[in-house]
Amino acid sequence: MVGRTLKGAAAGYAALGRPLPFDDVAVNPTTPAHGERVLRVFVVKDAAKDGTSKDGCAKAAPGRDDVLDERSVRGGCVVTAADRLELRCSSAAVRVFGEMKGRPDRANPALLYVLAHELGHISQGRLGEYAGRLERIDLAKPADEKLNQLRSSCEPANVKLEAAADAMSIEVLKALVPKPPYREPAFSEQGSVYWAVDQLYLAANAWQSAAMTREFMSQPKPHASFIATEFPTPPPVIDSNARKFVCDVLTQKKGVVLYPLRAIDHPPLEQRMRAVAEALKPIAAKLPKSDGTQQFQSIAVLQEQLSPIFATLYRANGVYLESLRRNICTRVNGETPVAECR
């Protein structure tokens, strides 16, 4: 599954005028590379530190609080060596993003998205990983230390590289998703592309909610300011939520706050979903509605009616979070971040 998806994604990059520096893909190779143009991919099980046998196999699944060993993959898939073309994926991530239960003839666009993003890093010649972590702030720390942590979250340099890798992967999705093996024949061409957007969201949600990665899964919810309650969110509400978050962090003395704001790692998942929805939705809107099979016609009609609504919600949530982060960063980088705190 990983090999097929990577080969298809690489062909997509080549068709877009971005050929990648390898000619073949080897998944879990047993021999070392000797200068050939081969992307070596290792699909590995997560293991706790000191939780492997002498031959390197995981003895048992790691617990939630275990420290992972150096071979485990903490963010789905990661380019581990850009100079020698090596990629490593969590077997759990491959299962969540790649499986299409009962449909072995269909490919999951979620796995295409994740792997195409990593190929974007190879195109950039840098390391990277698919993630989207929640950052933790210890409220007992001094106010100036907490302020510095928030300010560092607003630095845009590295997140731009991640956004660029995402932009490349989205171009690949736009080219490949309307065609087999991603085309869903039960739906019209339009419905099939909307269905791909749904699959991306569902897989990302399953990955985030499953207790598979220590850094950003199975954790409490982020600060309430990051959970939108209405769409579109009025600017005064965004301003109030940003003020609430900054004031809580800088003035409270006990507990912890989690927030999806850490720009030095990756754009938040919702921001990525917004980009995907915005990229695929206009393509879907131009495709015909009447070419799906008749076997599941009523389901296809319902799906075509609901998927544009879901895509709009994905985008609206992304707009809200982006506006909220912008407001927060303006506050923490101002001269008096706590001026409006009661």
C-alpha positions as semicolon CSV with decimal commas, in nm:
position;residue;x (nm);y (nm);z (nm)
1;M;0,000;0,000;0,000
2;V;0,279;0,242;0,091
3;G;0,485;0,148;-0,213
4;R;0,194;0,191;-0,456
5;T;0,097;0,525;-0,306
6;L;0,451;0,662;-0,313
7;K;0,505;0,557;-0,674
8;G;0,179;0,721;-0,775
9;A;0,263;1,038;-0,584
10;A;0,612;1,051;-0,739
11;A;0,455;1,018;-1,084
12;G;0,223;1,304;-0,989
13;Y;0,519;1,522;-0,894
14;A;0,689;1,442;-1,225
15;A;0,373;1,528;-1,421
16;L;0,364;1,864;-1,244
17;G;0,723;1,937;-1,352
18;R;0,877;1,850;-1,014
19;P;1,064;1,522;-1,072
20;L;1,205;1,370;-0,753
21;P;1,559;1,233;-0,713
22;F;1,468;0,861;-0,720
23;D;1,351;0,611;-0,979
24;D;1,209;0,338;-0,757
25;V;1,065;0,275;-0,410
26;A;1,175;-0,009;-0,180
27;V;0,960;-0,077;0,127
28;N;1,133;-0,247;0,422
29;P;1,445;-0,336;0,219
30;T;1,677;-0,595;0,370
31;T;1,995;-0,487;0,195
32;P;2,181;-0,155;0,227
33;A;2,165;0,109;-0,044
34;H;2,468;0,142;-0,273
35;G;2,423;0,470;-0,454
36;E;2,114;0,370;-0,656
37;R;1,829;0,618;-0,702
38;V;1,589;0,434;-0,470
39;L;1,366;0,578;-0,199
40;R;1,400;0,339;0,096
41;V;1,090;0,325;0,319
42;F;1,068;0,154;0,656
43;V;0,726;0,082;0,809
44;V;0,785;0,021;1,179
45;K;0,588;-0,054;1,494
46;D;0,614;0,195;1,779
47;A;0,814;0,060;2,073
48;A;0,898;0,192;2,417
49;K;1,256;0,275;2,501
50;D;1,423;-0,049;2,613
51;G;1,106;-0,225;2,495
52;T;1,262;-0,412;2,202
53;S;1,421;-0,753;2,171
54;K;1,787;-0,799;2,081
55;D;1,695;-0,820;1,711
56;G;1,508;-0,487;1,727
57;C;1,147;-0,608;1,739
58;A;0,893;-0,446;1,967
59;K;0,807;-0,666;2,265
60;A;0,471;-0,497;2,325
61;A;0,278;-0,184;2,230
62;P;0,408;0,115;2,430
63;G;0,193;0,264;2,702
64;R;0,066;0,618;2,688
65;D;0,337;0,751;2,918
66;D;0,625;0,545;2,781
67;V;0,922;0,715;2,616
68;L;0,947;0,592;2,258
69;D;1,267;0,440;2,126
70;E;1,474;0,608;1,857
71;R;1,325;0,403;1,570
72;S;0,962;0,479;1,650
73;V;0,782;0,736;1,440
74;R;0,621;1,011;1,642
75;G;0,424;1,189;1,373
76;G;0,289;0,940;1,121
77;C;0,566;0,949;0,860
78;V;0,899;1,126;0,861
79;V;1,187;1,183;0,620
80;T;1,471;1,050;0,832
81;A;1,757;1,111;0,589
82;A;1,697;1,346;0,299
83;D;2,053;1,307;0,169
84;R;2,023;0,928;0,130
85;L;1,651;0,915;0,047
86;E;1,505;0,741;0,350
87;L;1,150;0,762;0,483
88;R;1,005;0,600;0,795
89;C;0,635;0,547;0,872
90;S;0,447;0,423;1,176
91;S;0,258;0,103;1,094
92;A;-0,032;0,240;1,299
93;A;-0,037;0,556;1,088
94;V;-0,034;0,354;0,765
95;R;-0,329;0,153;0,891
96;V;-0,531;0,460;0,990
97;F;-0,453;0,665;0,679
98;G;-0,439;0,386;0,424
99;E;-0,704;0,126;0,492
100;M;-1,034;0,132;0,304
101;K;-1,225;-0,142;0,486
102;G;-1,402;-0,374;0,246
103;R;-1,273;-0,181;-0,056
104;P;-0,930;-0,321;-0,151
105;D;-0,974;-0,180;-0,501
106;R;-0,988;0,178;-0,370
107;A;-0,693;0,384;-0,246
108;N;-0,727;0,626;0,045
109;P;-0,646;0,990;-0,043
110;A;-0,543;1,044;0,321
111;L;-0,235;0,822;0,278
112;L;-0,163;0,997;-0,052
113;Y;-0,175;1,332;0,126
114;V;0,057;1,225;0,409
115;L;0,316;1,064;0,182
116;A;0,298;1,338;-0,082
117;H;0,372;1,587;0,197
118;E;0,689;1,393;0,287
119;L;0,791;1,380;-0,079
120;G;0,759;1,758;-0,068
121;H;1,028;1,756;0,202
122;I;1,248;1,538;-0,019
123;S;1,196;1,790;-0,299
124;Q;1,305;2,059;-0,052
125;G;1,603;1,847;0,057
126;R;1,510;1,861;0,424
127;L;1,373;1,647;0,704
128;G;1,013;1,670;0,814
129;E;0,710;1,483;0,945
130;Y;0,336;1,484;0,936
131;A;0,213;1,585;1,280
132;G;0,018;1,874;1,431
133;R;0,102;1,879;1,799
134;L;-0,055;2,041;2,097
135;E;0,192;2,259;2,287
136;R;0,191;2,257;2,667
137;I;0,236;2,565;2,888
138;D;0,306;2,519;3,257
139;L;0,110;2,801;3,421
140;A;0,335;2,790;3,730
141;K;0,626;2,928;3,527
142;P;0,714;3,300;3,551
143;A;0,504;3,527;3,330
144;D;0,800;3,639;3,118
145;E;0,895;3,277;3,044
146;K;0,539;3,196;2,940
147;L;0,530;3,508;2,723
148;N;0,853;3,405;2,550
149;Q;0,705;3,063;2,480
150;L;0,400;3,220;2,319
151;R;0,616;3,457;2,116
152;S;0,832;3,172;1,987
153;S;0,513;3,001;1,868
154;C;0,449;3,296;1,641
155;E;0,778;3,273;1,452
156;P;0,683;3,203;1,089
157;A;1,009;3,077;0,934
158;N;0,980;2,699;0,968
159;V;0,606;2,685;0,929
160;K;0,649;2,840;0,583
161;L;0,860;2,541;0,477
162;E;0,590;2,307;0,606
163;A;0,324;2,507;0,425
164;A;0,530;2,484;0,106
165;A;0,550;2,104;0,141
166;D;0,175;2,097;0,191
167;A;0,120;2,315;-0,114
168;M;0,314;2,064;-0,325
169;S;0,118;1,772;-0,183
170;I;-0,212;1,948;-0,253
171;E;-0,112;1,992;-0,616
172;V;-0,053;1,617;-0,634
173;L;-0,394;1,550;-0,478
174;K;-0,563;1,782;-0,725
175;A;-0,404;1,588;-1,011
176;L;-0,464;1,233;-0,882
177;V;-0,780;1,228;-0,670
178;P;-1,028;1,261;-0,962
179;K;-0,877;0,947;-1,122
180;P;-0,852;0,575;-1,031
181;P;-0,763;0,429;-0,785
182;Y;-0,901;0,727;-0,586
183;R;-1,210;0,772;-0,801
184;E;-1,522;0,638;-0,624
185;P;-1,748;0,503;-0,904
186;A;-2,056;0,488;-0,679
187;F;-2,058;0,868;-0,686
188;S;-2,045;1,119;-0,965
189;E;-1,710;1,277;-1,051
190;Q;-1,807;1,572;-0,832
191;G;-1,920;1,353;-0,544
192;S;-1,604;1,144;-0,565
193;V;-1,380;1,447;-0,508
194;Y;-1,596;1,567;-0,220
195;W;-1,574;1,212;-0,083
196;A;-1,193;1,240;-0,092
197;V;-1,214;1,552;0,124
198;D;-1,434;1,360;0,369
199;Q;-1,185;1,072;0,380
200;L;-0,900;1,309;0,460
201;Y;-1,092;1,458;0,748
202;L;-1,211;1,125;0,887
203;A;-0,864;0,970;0,874
204;A;-0,701;1,273;1,038
205;N;-0,964;1,268;1,311
206;A;-0,912;0,894;1,371
207;W;-0,535;0,942;1,390
208;Q;-0,565;1,229;1,635
209;S;-0,813;1,052;1,862
210;A;-0,634;0,713;1,871
211;A;-0,373;0,671;2,145
212;M;-0,080;0,603;1,915
213;T;0,156;0,897;1,943
214;R;0,273;1,039;2,272
215;E;0,319;1,399;2,159
216;F;-0,027;1,496;2,045
217;M;-0,281;1,220;2,094
218;S;-0,493;1,108;2,388
219;Q;-0,441;1,442;2,557
220;P;-0,695;1,679;2,712
221;K;-0,866;1,930;2,488
222;P;-0,684;2,254;2,407
223;H;-0,783;2,581;2,569
224;A;-1,151;2,654;2,506
225;S;-1,061;2,956;2,290
226;F;-0,946;2,716;2,016
227;I;-1,286;2,547;1,989
228;A;-1,514;2,750;1,762
229;T;-1,880;2,772;1,863
230;E;-2,024;2,951;1,559
231;F;-1,946;2,994;1,188
232;P;-1,854;3,240;1,064
233;T;-1,713;3,365;1,392
234;P;-1,767;3,741;1,442
235;P;-1,445;3,945;1,485
236;P;-1,544;4,062;1,837
237;V;-1,572;3,696;1,945
238;I;-1,231;3,617;1,796
239;D;-1,084;3,918;1,976
240;S;-1,246;3,814;2,305
241;N;-1,125;3,453;2,274
242;A;-0,770;3,563;2,194
243;R;-0,769;3,797;2,495
244;K;-0,905;3,520;2,717
245;F;-0,632;3,279;2,609
246;V;-0,346;3,527;2,652
247;C;-0,475;3,645;2,988
248;D;-0,526;3,292;3,120
249;V;-0,173;3,194;3,023
250;L;0,001;3,502;3,158
251;T;-0,197;3,556;3,480
252;Q;-0,293;3,207;3,606
253;K;-0,045;3,030;3,834
254;K;-0,161;2,668;3,850
255;G;-0,217;2,388;3,602
256;V;-0,131;2,359;3,234
257;V;-0,275;2,492;2,910
258;L;-0,263;2,307;2,578
259;Y;-0,281;2,492;2,250
260;P;-0,232;2,405;1,878
261;L;-0,011;2,703;1,813
262;R;0,345;2,577;1,790
263;A;0,450;2,706;1,447
264;I;0,810;2,579;1,470
265;D;0,691;2,224;1,403
266;H;0,395;2,219;1,165
267;P;0,085;2,409;1,064
268;P;-0,205;2,284;1,277
269;L;-0,419;2,006;1,135
270;E;-0,720;2,234;1,091
271;Q;-0,514;2,475;0,882
272;R;-0,407;2,189;0,658
273;M;-0,765;2,070;0,621
274;R;-0,865;2,419;0,523
275;A;-0,601;2,420;0,251
276;V;-0,711;2,081;0,122
277;A;-1,079;2,175;0,124
278;E;-1,009;2,503;-0,055
279;A;-0,796;2,327;-0,316
280;L;-1,033;2,040;-0,392
281;K;-1,371;2,208;-0,351
282;P;-1,344;2,430;-0,666
283;I;-1,234;2,126;-0,866
284;A;-1,533;1,927;-0,744
285;A;-1,775;2,210;-0,818
286;K;-1,681;2,200;-1,189
287;L;-1,718;1,825;-1,231
288;P;-2,037;1,652;-1,354
289;K;-2,294;1,518;-1,107
290;S;-2,465;1,259;-1,324
291;D;-2,201;0,997;-1,405
292;G;-2,204;0,777;-1,092
293;T;-2,341;0,423;-1,090
294;Q;-2,710;0,378;-1,016
295;Q;-2,662;0,099;-0,761
296;F;-2,633;0,340;-0,468
297;Q;-2,800;0,640;-0,628
298;S;-2,980;0,759;-0,313
299;I;-2,657;0,743;-0,111
300;A;-2,471;0,925;-0,384
301;V;-2,729;1,205;-0,391
302;L;-2,714;1,242;-0,012
303;Q;-2,334;1,245;-0,019
304;E;-2,329;1,512;-0,291
305;Q;-2,559;1,727;-0,079
306;L;-2,368;1,687;0,249
307;S;-2,002;1,688;0,142
308;P;-1,998;2,054;0,025
309;I;-2,140;2,148;0,365
310;F;-1,866;1,953;0,545
311;A;-1,599;2,109;0,321
312;T;-1,734;2,454;0,407
313;L;-1,720;2,370;0,779
314;Y;-1,359;2,249;0,748
315;R;-1,270;2,575;0,580
316;A;-1,466;2,788;0,828
317;N;-1,292;2,622;1,122
318;G;-0,955;2,684;0,957
319;V;-1,041;3,049;0,899
320;Y;-1,139;3,084;1,264
321;L;-0,818;2,927;1,398
322;E;-0,598;3,124;1,164
323;S;-0,768;3,450;1,267
324;L;-0,743;3,354;1,634
325;R;-0,371;3,278;1,611
326;R;-0,308;3,603;1,427
327;N;-0,489;3,795;1,701
328;I;-0,296;3,610;1,974
329;C;0,038;3,677;1,807
330;T;-0,045;4,047;1,773
331;R;-0,119;4,061;2,144
332;V;0,186;3,872;2,271
333;N;0,419;4,072;2,046
334;G;0,274;4,404;2,163
335;E;0,423;4,623;2,434
336;T;0,157;4,543;2,699
337;P;0,018;4,188;2,645
338;V;-0,171;4,190;2,977
339;A;-0,313;4,541;2,947
340;E;-0,670;4,417;2,894
341;C;-0,660;4,139;3,153
342;R;-0,886;4,181;3,454
